[in-house]
Each structure stands twice: as structure tokens, then as C-alpha cells.
């Protein structure tokens, strides 16, 4: 009997090809032909490669066809001289620490799955065998033909065995002998996609009407199961969904505020949050990035170490925030709200730590769910308090109480995961973390100062009412920042990957395409607000806030510039030039302070609006110049 050994390759190293040649030779098969079908550059699917090998084997007069992936070992597997009773067969597959004994088709869902229960006898019939190694007699090919090439990869062996079984051929495994399958595709994100897609293809091709109806009804559950198999997509979706929901909730709260409070009252609310947000990056100090990148083992111990650092950072930030507010000589009507709001610092520390922990464990959807529930409860409570009392003071009290409750909930969740928490001081470990995160801390601080300094200067020169009108106009731009966040989350990993793989031309093309895309989106949104704002927004703003519409019509054109800057900044980060960004933001902060001090006394909040727009234009130009020079 002449045997054709067919290996379908894809970027397989020559050393592995040599190993396979040696292992086939050591099988002591008296008569065989060896075929290596290389699919590295021809974009052919696995089934096409198999068919190409079978055709060559038929032409060379082969009677038995051994079809295999290159990521297997044959050393301990086959004795081809002793043929078993099957027409298509394989052996016990050892893969990722488990043994599999062929496969079975679920008649309820018409889908294939591997069998991990060891059979009682050596020769056992199955519905199909794994395509990583399968033997097919020539008479099967003569009767049912070749593999279905519409399956690019995965499920082609299930389809072929199903056809063979319908044609009366026997399929099974020899459980006594086994082979090793390394499965180099185990971390390939395309694998789950093709399995999902081709399972449905198999169902549509061979399933009955009842099976198709049942599967159609089951679609929501199937989609959920598929998402759960892919923690990245579940986490990505949940975090973005939570972020968007939070934006919507707080925008609704904003609309309630400007309906019931005067501009000077809304100005107090904005000032309190601005003052607290000024030093908020100190709470994180880059520890989130550090945790996500560097904590991958001894998770509980390292989280406890990280928690102690984050706690002391939040305590320092809390003291500095209140000290700064006292230094600014705010009246008690503003100072007390700042003190109450400052407890948000601790809530951020606890919730951020829980997010790090769940992200490392690929379960950040827990943290996003807790955050979303809290924000929903917070916003509803604040709206009810405003509708009943119409007092701004109650807003700060409710915020103080609920954020402290949020801290407690996250503390309990962290303790449940890692056990007892310690506040032990470990300066050596803290310095190690700070060295790696200091650059990003400076960027966050400078960016925060740059974005908040106009509100602080506006308050000291023009007062609370001007802050309220300006902030009410700016609020719409802030609500649209989820567009920028969504772009950053999706683009940064790809930029980094292209640079790491030294695909500079593709990297440059990506920048060009993104520039056109985000600028078009940004301009479209800005023009919409500019032209429709005077018509629609008076329905939202009261007479006391009508000037906020004019502020918005100016400041909205910062959106396309912010999006462009994001493209350039993401590219600069990917190229490892993050330190350059520090100088850009430092220069911008100085310019911003100078311009606000000069123009606010003359043009009030309109001066701040034009300075914000001009500042974003300068940012865009500077980041573009830096990127141009680096490339």
C-alpha cells in the first residue's frame, strides 16, 4: 500500500519541516510519498491545500492519504502496516494537557465537538476525527470526492467525515496509539471566528428545519457564549458601554442643573469639581498602566502592595487639594463643596484598584458593571434631591455620602478577591513603580492643568456666573469626548503593533487614513452644532444661559482639532517619544495662562472659548511637527 503524507504549511520554519521528514521516515513505511503544500503566500484555505496534496497523491498512485498539520508529532503514533477497521481514522490526540478521542456531532444543535472521555475499547467509532491528523482510504475519495474548499479553515474535516458517514463509510479512532498536537494556533484570535462562522455554515448545509429554527431562537444565548470565550471583547464592550451610559446619565443631570440653578450656582458646582480634578492624576500616578503591564503572577500579593501605594497617594492628593483650595482663598460657599467633593479622591482610588484587579483577571466587566450601577444610583439620587429641594447644598451632601458608600463597596470587593489589605510602606517597591510611570503622570497633570486653568482664572477675574455660563457651553463638547476615547482605545494598540513589527509604511498610511476619518467626523459634528445650535439649544438652555449657546458655537470646533491631536499623540506614544509630549503640554500651559490672563478681563468667557479653540489648534500643529520630525 502506497501512502501519501500531506502536510499543509503556513509560515512553517524549515526546522519543523525537517523534523516531519525525519518522523515520517522513522515510521518504517515501505512505500510512501511526502507532500508539503505551502499556503504561506497564496491565500488558500486549509481544505484547498489538502485537496492539492490529495490530487498529487492520486496522480502518484497512492492508496492511503495521511493528512496532517505541521504542528504535530508522529513519533509515537502510527503503525500503518496494521490497518484498523475504519475507512477514515485517527489516534488519540494529546493537546494542551488533555486527551481527545475523535469527535461527536451534537444532533440537537448540529455542531461538532471533541470527545474527552476515554472509550472502553481500543477501536471506537466516532462521527469525525480531528483534521490535525487523519487517514483516508482511496475508496472514500473515489466515492465522495474532495474536501469542501468553502471552509477556509476549521470544520472542513467535520464536513468531510459527515459526508463519508452518510455514504456508508466507517469512521473512528485507535485509542491505544496517540499523537501530540502542539496547536500553534491556540492564541490565534481568528480561530474562534472561523469556528463560529463555519459551525453555522455546517448547520445551514446539513441541518434540518427544526435544528435551524432551534438555533435561530437560541441566537442571543449563542452570542453571549461566544463573547464569554473572548474576554477582550467582553471587557472592551462593557467598559465602553459603561462609559457611554455614564456620559449620558451625567449629561441628563447637567440638563436638570441648568433648568433649576442659576449660572452662578452652576459655577460653584463646576468650580468644586474643577478644583478636585486638578490634582486627581496624582491618585493614579501611572499605577494603572503599571498594574496592567507588570502584574501577571502573584496577583493577590502585588495588588496588596499596589493598594498601599495608591492609598497614600490618595491621602496626599486629598490634603493637597484642600490645602490648595484654602490657599486660593475661596469663600466658604465654595470651600465646603470642595471639601465634600474631595472624598471622590478615595472613591477613585478604591474603584481604580478594583478595575486593575479585574482587568488582570480578564474580568473588568465586573468593575464596569459596579461603576454603571453606582452612577445610575448617584444620578437618580441627585435628580430627586434637586427636584424636591432645589438646593445646591444637598447635591454636595448626597455626592459626599454616595461616593463614600462607593468606596466601601469597592473596598469589600477588593478584600474578597485578595484577602486582607495592608498599608505597609515599601519605598523600594514604590520607587520602582514611580520610575516607570512618572512620564505619563507628568503628561496627565499638565494636560489636566491645561484643560482646567481657564475655569479657575475665569472665576478669579469674572466670578461664578461667568464660570457657569462658560461651563454650560463647554459641557456639550465634554459630552462628545467619548468619540475621542473610543478612537484612542481602538487605535493605540494597532499603532504600537505596527511600530513593533517595523511596518513603517503601513504605519504612515494608517496615520493618513485616520487623519481624514477623524477630521471628517469632527467637522461634521461641529458644523451640525454651529448651524443647528441656535435653533435647537434654546429649548435646553433657559434665558440666563442663552450666552452658553454662543460659547458652544465657538468651542465645538475644538473637537476636530482634538481628534487630529489624538492621531498624532497616539503615533508619538507608539514611537516611544512620550517625553516630547511633556514639553508640548508645558508650553501650552504657559501660553494658556498668559492668554487667559490677558483676554478674560476684556472678553470674559468668550475670551476663554476662543483661547481653548486656539490652544487646540496650537496643540495640533505642535504634535504634527513633532511626529513629522520623528518620522
DOFILUM-239210 format. One record per residue (C-alpha): residue number from 0; residue in one letter; chain; x, y, z. Coordinates in steps of 0.1 Angstrom, whole numbers, padded with zeros to 4 digits. Layout:
<recs>
NUM,A,A,X,Y,Z
...
</recs>
This chain:
<recs>
0,X,A,0000,0000,0000
1,X,A,0014,0034,-0011
2,X,A,0008,0062,0015
3,X,A,0007,0099,0008
4,X,A,0017,0121,0037
5,X,A,0002,0155,0031
6,X,A,0013,0185,0054
7,X,A,-0004,0219,0048
8,X,A,0021,0246,0058
9,X,A,0017,0282,0068
10,X,A,0049,0301,0076
11,X,A,0063,0269,0089
12,X,A,0101,0270,0098
13,X,A,0124,0248,0079
14,X,A,0135,0231,0111
15,X,A,0099,0219,0116
16,X,A,0097,0206,0080
17,X,A,0130,0187,0086
18,X,A,0116,0172,0118
19,X,A,0085,0160,0100
20,X,A,0105,0144,0072
21,X,A,0126,0125,0098
22,X,A,0095,0113,0118
23,X,A,0078,0100,0086
24,X,A,0110,0082,0077
25,X,A,0112,0066,0112
26,X,A,0077,0051,0107
27,X,A,0093,0025,0086
28,X,A,0066,0027,0059
29,X,A,0079,0007,0030
30,X,A,0062,0028,0002
31,X,A,0052,0065,0007
32,X,A,0052,0099,-0009
33,X,A,0057,0131,0010
34,X,A,0039,0163,0001
35,X,A,0044,0198,0017
36,X,A,0017,0222,0005
37,X,A,0028,0257,0014
38,X,A,-0001,0282,0019
39,X,A,0021,0310,0032
40,X,A,0016,0334,0003
41,X,A,-0012,0320,-0019
42,X,A,-0042,0329,0004
43,X,A,-0055,0294,0001
44,X,A,-0075,0278,0029
45,X,A,-0066,0245,0046
46,X,A,-0091,0225,0025
47,X,A,-0076,0238,-0007
48,X,A,-0041,0227,0005
49,X,A,-0054,0193,0014
50,X,A,-0071,0189,-0020
51,X,A,-0039,0199,-0038
52,X,A,-0020,0172,-0018
53,X,A,-0046,0145,-0025
54,X,A,-0046,0153,-0062
55,X,A,-0008,0148,-0063
56,X,A,-0011,0116,-0043
57,X,A,-0038,0102,-0067
58,X,A,-0016,0111,-0096
59,X,A,0013,0092,-0080
60,X,A,-0009,0061,-0074
61,X,A,-0013,0064,-0036
62,X,A,-0039,0042,-0018
63,X,A,-0039,0058,0016
64,X,A,-0038,0095,0025
65,X,A,-0024,0108,0058
66,X,A,-0034,0144,0061
67,X,A,-0018,0165,0089
68,X,A,-0010,0199,0103
69,X,A,0027,0206,0107
70,X,A,0023,0212,0145
71,X,A,0020,0175,0154
72,X,A,0045,0147,0162
73,X,A,0042,0113,0146
74,X,A,0069,0096,0167
75,X,A,0046,0076,0190
76,X,A,0016,0072,0168
77,X,A,0012,0050,0138
78,X,A,0018,0015,0126
79,X,A,0004,0018,0091
80,X,A,0010,-0019,0083
81,X,A,-0017,-0029,0108
82,X,A,-0048,-0013,0093
83,X,A,-0077,-0008,0116
84,X,A,-0114,-0015,0106
85,X,A,-0121,0021,0096
86,X,A,-0122,0039,0063
87,X,A,-0113,0072,0079
88,X,A,-0094,0071,0112
89,X,A,-0070,0088,0136
90,X,A,-0055,0083,0170
91,X,A,-0058,0097,0205
92,X,A,-0048,0134,0203
93,X,A,-0028,0149,0232
94,X,A,-0033,0186,0232
95,X,A,-0028,0213,0258
96,X,A,-0026,0187,0286
97,X,A,-0058,0169,0276
98,X,A,-0066,0137,0255
99,X,A,-0092,0137,0228
100,X,A,-0107,0107,0212
101,X,A,-0122,0119,0179
102,X,A,-0154,0140,0177
103,X,A,-0191,0138,0180
104,X,A,-0218,0158,0163
105,X,A,-0245,0172,0186
106,X,A,-0277,0162,0169
107,X,A,-0297,0189,0188
108,X,A,-0275,0218,0175
109,X,A,-0258,0202,0145
110,X,A,-0224,0211,0157
111,X,A,-0191,0192,0162
112,X,A,-0172,0188,0194
113,X,A,-0142,0168,0205
114,X,A,-0146,0138,0229
115,X,A,-0125,0139,0260
116,X,A,-0139,0107,0277
117,X,A,-0117,0077,0271
118,X,A,-0136,0048,0254
119,X,A,-0138,0014,0269
120,X,A,-0123,-0004,0238
121,X,A,-0094,0003,0216
122,X,A,-0112,0007,0183
123,X,A,-0141,0031,0187
124,X,A,-0165,0046,0161
125,X,A,-0169,0084,0161
126,X,A,-0187,0110,0140
127,X,A,-0155,0126,0128
128,X,A,-0117,0127,0136
129,X,A,-0096,0158,0141
130,X,A,-0082,0173,0109
131,X,A,-0048,0178,0126
132,X,A,-0041,0141,0117
133,X,A,-0065,0119,0097
134,X,A,-0061,0089,0075
135,X,A,-0084,0084,0045
136,X,A,-0086,0054,0022
137,X,A,-0086,0060,-0015
138,X,A,-0120,0044,-0020
139,X,A,-0136,0072,0002
140,X,A,-0121,0099,-0021
141,X,A,-0132,0079,-0052
142,X,A,-0168,0080,-0039
143,X,A,-0174,0113,-0022
144,X,A,-0146,0134,-0038
145,X,A,-0125,0162,-0022
146,X,A,-0128,0185,0008
147,X,A,-0152,0214,0006
148,X,A,-0129,0244,-0001
149,X,A,-0155,0270,0010
150,X,A,-0143,0263,0046
151,X,A,-0112,0284,0048
152,X,A,-0101,0267,0079
153,X,A,-0117,0246,0107
154,X,A,-0147,0224,0103
155,X,A,-0136,0210,0069
156,X,A,-0128,0176,0085
157,X,A,-0163,0176,0102
158,X,A,-0179,0182,0069
159,X,A,-0158,0155,0051
160,X,A,-0164,0129,0077
161,X,A,-0202,0137,0078
162,X,A,-0204,0131,0040
163,X,A,-0183,0099,0043
164,X,A,-0206,0085,0070
165,X,A,-0237,0093,0050
166,X,A,-0221,0074,0021
167,X,A,-0217,0043,0043
168,X,A,-0181,0045,0053
169,X,A,-0168,0038,0088
170,X,A,-0150,0065,0109
171,X,A,-0132,0060,0142
172,X,A,-0101,0061,0163
173,X,A,-0075,0038,0176
174,X,A,-0074,0049,0212
175,X,A,-0043,0028,0221
176,X,A,-0020,0050,0199
177,X,A,-0017,0087,0202
178,X,A,0000,0118,0187
179,X,A,0009,0152,0201
180,X,A,-0008,0183,0187
181,X,A,0011,0214,0198
182,X,A,-0016,0237,0183
183,X,A,0004,0268,0175
184,X,A,-0029,0285,0166
185,X,A,-0042,0283,0202
186,X,A,-0037,0321,0207
187,X,A,-0049,0330,0172
188,X,A,-0079,0353,0175
189,X,A,-0091,0342,0141
190,X,A,-0096,0306,0153
191,X,A,-0128,0314,0173
192,X,A,-0141,0335,0145
193,X,A,-0137,0307,0119
194,X,A,-0151,0281,0143
195,X,A,-0181,0302,0150
196,X,A,-0187,0311,0113
197,X,A,-0182,0275,0100
198,X,A,-0203,0259,0126
199,X,A,-0232,0279,0113
200,X,A,-0222,0271,0078
201,X,A,-0223,0234,0086
202,X,A,-0257,0238,0103
203,X,A,-0272,0256,0072
204,X,A,-0257,0230,0049
205,X,A,-0268,0198,0067
206,X,A,-0293,0208,0094
207,X,A,-0330,0201,0094
208,X,A,-0356,0228,0095
209,X,A,-0362,0220,0132
210,X,A,-0325,0223,0140
211,X,A,-0322,0256,0122
212,X,A,-0353,0271,0139
213,X,A,-0340,0260,0173
214,X,A,-0306,0276,0166
215,X,A,-0323,0308,0154
216,X,A,-0342,0310,0187
217,X,A,-0310,0304,0206
218,X,A,-0290,0332,0189
219,X,A,-0289,0355,0219
220,X,A,-0275,0328,0241
221,X,A,-0251,0317,0214
222,X,A,-0238,0352,0210
223,X,A,-0233,0356,0248
224,X,A,-0214,0323,0249
225,X,A,-0192,0334,0221
226,X,A,-0185,0367,0238
227,X,A,-0176,0349,0270
228,X,A,-0150,0329,0251
229,X,A,-0133,0362,0242
230,X,A,-0126,0381,0274
231,X,A,-0111,0410,0255
232,X,A,-0143,0418,0236
233,X,A,-0165,0413,0266
234,X,A,-0143,0437,0287
235,X,A,-0139,0462,0258
236,X,A,-0176,0463,0252
237,X,A,-0186,0465,0289
238,X,A,-0161,0493,0296
239,X,A,-0171,0514,0266
240,X,A,-0208,0507,0272
241,X,A,-0204,0517,0309
242,X,A,-0185,0549,0298
243,X,A,-0212,0559,0274
244,X,A,-0240,0552,0299
245,X,A,-0222,0573,0325
246,X,A,-0218,0602,0300
247,X,A,-0255,0601,0291
248,X,A,-0265,0600,0328
249,X,A,-0244,0630,0337
250,X,A,-0255,0649,0307
251,X,A,-0291,0644,0318
252,X,A,-0280,0656,0353
253,X,A,-0264,0687,0336
254,X,A,-0297,0695,0319
255,X,A,-0315,0693,0352
256,X,A,-0289,0715,0369
257,X,A,-0292,0743,0343
258,X,A,-0330,0741,0345
259,X,A,-0331,0746,0383
260,X,A,-0299,0765,0392
261,X,A,-0287,0800,0381
262,X,A,-0254,0803,0363
263,X,A,-0236,0814,0395
264,X,A,-0248,0783,0413
265,X,A,-0238,0760,0384
266,X,A,-0205,0779,0385
267,X,A,-0200,0768,0421
268,X,A,-0207,0731,0412
269,X,A,-0182,0734,0383
270,X,A,-0155,0751,0404
271,X,A,-0157,0724,0431
272,X,A,-0152,0696,0406
273,X,A,-0125,0715,0387
274,X,A,-0105,0721,0419
275,X,A,-0107,0685,0429
276,X,A,-0099,0673,0393
277,X,A,-0068,0695,0392
278,X,A,-0046,0670,0412
279,X,A,-0066,0639,0406
280,X,A,-0039,0623,0383
281,X,A,-0017,0620,0414
282,X,A,-0041,0594,0428
283,X,A,-0033,0570,0399
284,X,A,0004,0581,0394
285,X,A,0006,0557,0364
286,X,A,-0001,0527,0387
287,X,A,-0030,0516,0365
288,X,A,-0006,0512,0335
289,X,A,0020,0496,0357
290,X,A,-0005,0471,0371
291,X,A,-0019,0461,0338
292,X,A,0015,0456,0322
293,X,A,0036,0442,0350
294,X,A,0013,0422,0373
295,X,A,0008,0388,0358
296,X,A,0017,0365,0386
297,X,A,0013,0365,0424
298,X,A,-0016,0388,0417
299,X,A,-0030,0390,0453
300,X,A,0003,0399,0469
301,X,A,0012,0425,0442
302,X,A,-0023,0441,0444
303,X,A,-0019,0445,0481
304,X,A,0014,0462,0475
305,X,A,-0001,0485,0449
306,X,A,-0031,0492,0471
307,X,A,-0009,0506,0499
308,X,A,0009,0530,0474
309,X,A,-0024,0541,0459
310,X,A,-0039,0547,0494
311,X,A,-0011,0570,0504
312,X,A,-0012,0588,0471
313,X,A,-0049,0595,0475
314,X,A,-0043,0607,0511
315,X,A,-0016,0631,0499
316,X,A,-0038,0642,0470
317,X,A,-0067,0648,0494
318,X,A,-0046,0670,0517
319,X,A,-0030,0689,0488
320,X,A,-0064,0696,0471
321,X,A,-0079,0711,0503
322,X,A,-0047,0730,0511
323,X,A,-0047,0745,0476
324,X,A,-0084,0755,0479
325,X,A,-0076,0773,0512
326,X,A,-0045,0789,0495
327,X,A,-0068,0802,0468
328,X,A,-0089,0819,0495
329,X,A,-0122,0805,0483
330,X,A,-0153,0817,0503
331,X,A,-0170,0791,0525
332,X,A,-0198,0788,0499
333,X,A,-0172,0772,0475
334,X,A,-0146,0758,0500
335,X,A,-0172,0735,0518
336,X,A,-0184,0719,0485
337,X,A,-0147,0713,0475
338,X,A,-0141,0695,0508
339,X,A,-0172,0673,0504
340,X,A,-0163,0666,0467
341,X,A,-0127,0658,0476
342,X,A,-0138,0624,0491
343,X,A,-0142,0614,0455
344,X,A,-0104,0610,0455
345,X,A,-0107,0580,0478
346,X,A,-0135,0565,0457
347,X,A,-0113,0568,0426
348,X,A,-0085,0550,0444
349,X,A,-0107,0521,0455
350,X,A,-0126,0517,0422
351,X,A,-0094,0521,0402
352,X,A,-0077,0494,0423
353,X,A,-0107,0471,0417
354,X,A,-0105,0479,0379
355,X,A,-0068,0469,0378
356,X,A,-0075,0437,0397
357,X,A,-0104,0426,0375
358,X,A,-0086,0437,0343
359,X,A,-0056,0415,0352
360,X,A,-0080,0386,0357
361,X,A,-0097,0394,0324
362,X,A,-0129,0402,0343
363,X,A,-0131,0440,0340
364,X,A,-0168,0437,0331
365,X,A,-0174,0433,0369
366,X,A,-0158,0467,0376
367,X,A,-0177,0484,0347
368,X,A,-0210,0469,0359
369,X,A,-0204,0481,0395
370,X,A,-0195,0515,0382
371,X,A,-0225,0517,0360
372,X,A,-0249,0507,0388
373,X,A,-0233,0533,0411
374,X,A,-0235,0561,0385
375,X,A,-0272,0553,0378
376,X,A,-0280,0554,0416
377,X,A,-0259,0586,0420
378,X,A,-0276,0605,0392
379,X,A,-0311,0594,0401
380,X,A,-0305,0604,0437
381,X,A,-0291,0638,0427
382,X,A,-0320,0645,0403
383,X,A,-0346,0636,0430
384,X,A,-0328,0658,0456
385,X,A,-0328,0687,0431
386,X,A,-0365,0682,0421
387,X,A,-0376,0680,0457
388,X,A,-0355,0707,0474
389,X,A,-0340,0728,0446
390,X,A,-0309,0733,0469
391,X,A,-0274,0730,0456
392,X,A,-0261,0723,0491
393,X,A,-0279,0690,0491
394,X,A,-0263,0680,0458
395,X,A,-0228,0681,0475
396,X,A,-0241,0662,0506
397,X,A,-0256,0635,0485
398,X,A,-0224,0633,0464
399,X,A,-0203,0630,0496
400,X,A,-0224,0602,0511
401,X,A,-0228,0581,0479
402,X,A,-0191,0583,0469
403,X,A,-0181,0572,0504
404,X,A,-0205,0543,0500
405,X,A,-0190,0535,0466
406,X,A,-0155,0535,0483
407,X,A,-0168,0510,0509
408,X,A,-0184,0487,0482
409,X,A,-0151,0486,0462
410,X,A,-0131,0480,0494
411,X,A,-0152,0450,0502
412,X,A,-0149,0437,0466
413,X,A,-0111,0440,0467
414,X,A,-0108,0423,0500
415,X,A,-0130,0394,0488
416,X,A,-0105,0389,0459
417,X,A,-0072,0394,0476
418,X,A,-0078,0389,0513
419,X,A,-0065,0413,0539
420,X,A,-0052,0446,0527
421,X,A,-0021,0462,0542
422,X,A,-0010,0498,0544
423,X,A,0027,0488,0548
424,X,A,0051,0514,0534
425,X,A,0075,0498,0509
426,X,A,0096,0527,0494
427,X,A,0118,0504,0473
428,X,A,0089,0489,0455
429,X,A,0071,0523,0452
430,X,A,0102,0539,0436
431,X,A,0104,0510,0411
432,X,A,0067,0517,0401
433,X,A,0072,0555,0400
434,X,A,0102,0554,0377
435,X,A,0082,0535,0351
436,X,A,0051,0557,0354
437,X,A,0065,0592,0360
438,X,A,0064,0604,0324
439,X,A,0027,0596,0320
440,X,A,0019,0612,0353
441,X,A,0035,0645,0342
442,X,A,0016,0643,0309
443,X,A,-0017,0637,0328
444,X,A,-0010,0665,0353
445,X,A,-0001,0690,0326
446,X,A,-0030,0680,0304
447,X,A,-0053,0684,0334
448,X,A,-0039,0718,0343
449,X,A,-0041,0729,0307
450,X,A,-0078,0719,0304
451,X,A,-0089,0734,0338
452,X,A,-0068,0766,0342
453,X,A,-0093,0787,0322
454,X,A,-0121,0779,0346
455,X,A,-0100,0789,0376
456,X,A,-0088,0821,0361
457,X,A,-0123,0829,0348
458,X,A,-0136,0826,0384
459,X,A,-0110,0848,0400
460,X,A,-0114,0876,0373
461,X,A,-0151,0874,0363
462,X,A,-0168,0854,0391
463,X,A,-0191,0824,0395
464,X,A,-0217,0835,0369
465,X,A,-0192,0836,0341
466,X,A,-0179,0802,0351
467,X,A,-0215,0788,0350
468,X,A,-0222,0802,0315
469,X,A,-0188,0791,0301
470,X,A,-0190,0756,0317
471,X,A,-0226,0751,0304
472,X,A,-0214,0757,0269
473,X,A,-0183,0735,0273
474,X,A,-0204,0707,0287
475,X,A,-0216,0697,0252
476,X,A,-0180,0693,0240
477,X,A,-0172,0673,0271
478,X,A,-0202,0650,0264
479,X,A,-0188,0643,0229
480,X,A,-0153,0633,0242
481,X,A,-0164,0596,0242
482,X,A,-0157,0598,0204
483,X,A,-0121,0607,0212
484,X,A,-0119,0580,0239
485,X,A,-0133,0553,0215
486,X,A,-0108,0563,0189
487,X,A,-0079,0562,0213
488,X,A,-0088,0528,0227
489,X,A,-0091,0512,0193
490,X,A,-0061,0529,0176
491,X,A,-0033,0528,0202
492,X,A,-0028,0490,0202
493,X,A,-0027,0490,0164
494,X,A,-0002,0518,0162
495,X,A,0020,0501,0187
496,X,A,0018,0468,0169
497,X,A,0028,0484,0136
498,X,A,0058,0501,0151
499,X,A,0069,0470,0170
500,X,A,0067,0450,0137
501,X,A,0086,0478,0119
502,X,A,0058,0482,0093
503,X,A,0065,0519,0090
504,X,A,0049,0524,0056
505,X,A,0017,0508,0068
506,X,A,0020,0529,0100
507,X,A,0022,0561,0079
508,X,A,-0008,0551,0058
509,X,A,-0027,0544,0089
510,X,A,-0020,0579,0101
511,X,A,-0031,0594,0068
512,X,A,-0064,0574,0068
513,X,A,-0071,0582,0104
514,X,A,-0065,0619,0099
515,X,A,-0090,0620,0071
516,X,A,-0115,0599,0091
517,X,A,-0115,0617,0124
518,X,A,-0112,0652,0109
519,X,A,-0143,0645,0087
520,X,A,-0163,0632,0117
521,X,A,-0152,0661,0139
522,X,A,-0160,0688,0113
523,X,A,-0194,0672,0106
524,X,A,-0204,0672,0143
525,X,A,-0190,0708,0148
526,X,A,-0209,0722,0118
527,X,A,-0241,0705,0130
528,X,A,-0239,0722,0164
529,X,A,-0229,0755,0148
530,X,A,-0258,0757,0124
531,X,A,-0285,0738,0144
532,X,A,-0275,0751,0179
533,X,A,-0293,0785,0177
534,X,A,-0325,0766,0166
535,X,A,-0325,0736,0189
536,X,A,-0305,0746,0220
537,X,A,-0328,0774,0232
538,X,A,-0352,0745,0241
539,X,A,-0325,0733,0265
540,X,A,-0310,0765,0279
541,X,A,-0330,0790,0299
542,X,A,-0328,0827,0293
543,X,A,-0300,0830,0318
544,X,A,-0279,0805,0299
545,X,A,-0285,0817,0263
546,X,A,-0250,0831,0260
547,X,A,-0238,0795,0266
548,X,A,-0250,0787,0231
549,X,A,-0226,0812,0216
550,X,A,-0198,0797,0237
551,X,A,-0206,0763,0224
552,X,A,-0207,0775,0188
553,X,A,-0171,0787,0192
554,X,A,-0157,0759,0213
555,X,A,-0173,0730,0194
556,X,A,-0147,0735,0166
557,X,A,-0121,0723,0191
558,X,A,-0135,0687,0185
559,X,A,-0120,0680,0151
560,X,A,-0087,0695,0164
561,X,A,-0087,0673,0195
562,X,A,-0093,0643,0173
563,X,A,-0064,0652,0150
564,X,A,-0042,0657,0180
565,X,A,-0052,0623,0192
566,X,A,-0040,0607,0160
567,X,A,-0006,0625,0163
568,X,A,-0002,0618,0200
569,X,A,-0010,0581,0197
570,X,A,0016,0579,0169
571,X,A,0042,0596,0191
572,X,A,0034,0573,0220
573,X,A,0038,0543,0197
574,X,A,0072,0556,0185
575,X,A,0084,0558,0221
576,X,A,0086,0596,0222
577,X,A,0062,0602,0251
578,X,A,0087,0626,0268
579,X,A,0083,0651,0240
580,X,A,0047,0655,0248
581,X,A,0056,0668,0283
582,X,A,0073,0699,0266
583,X,A,0043,0704,0244
584,X,A,0018,0705,0273
585,X,A,0041,0726,0294
586,X,A,0045,0751,0266
587,X,A,0007,0751,0261
588,X,A,0000,0756,0298
589,X,A,0022,0787,0299
590,X,A,0006,0801,0268
591,X,A,-0029,0793,0280
592,X,A,-0023,0810,0314
593,X,A,-0009,0841,0297
594,X,A,-0037,0844,0271
595,X,A,-0064,0838,0297
596,X,A,-0050,0865,0320
597,X,A,-0048,0889,0291
598,X,A,-0082,0883,0273
599,X,A,-0106,0873,0301
600,X,A,-0107,0908,0316
601,X,A,-0116,0921,0281
602,X,A,-0139,0894,0267
603,X,A,-0149,0873,0298
604,X,A,-0160,0837,0289
605,X,A,-0159,0844,0251
606,X,A,-0121,0850,0256
607,X,A,-0118,0816,0273
608,X,A,-0137,0800,0244
609,X,A,-0115,0814,0217
610,X,A,-0084,0806,0237
611,X,A,-0095,0770,0241
612,X,A,-0100,0768,0204
613,X,A,-0067,0785,0196
614,X,A,-0049,0763,0222
615,X,A,-0062,0731,0205
616,X,A,-0050,0745,0171
617,X,A,-0015,0750,0185
618,X,A,-0016,0715,0201
619,X,A,-0025,0700,0167
620,X,A,0003,0719,0149
621,X,A,0029,0711,0176
622,X,A,0021,0674,0177
623,X,A,0021,0672,0139
624,X,A,0056,0689,0138
625,X,A,0070,0665,0164
626,X,A,0056,0635,0145
627,X,A,0069,0648,0112
628,X,A,0104,0652,0126
629,X,A,0103,0617,0143
630,X,A,0092,0601,0111
</recs>
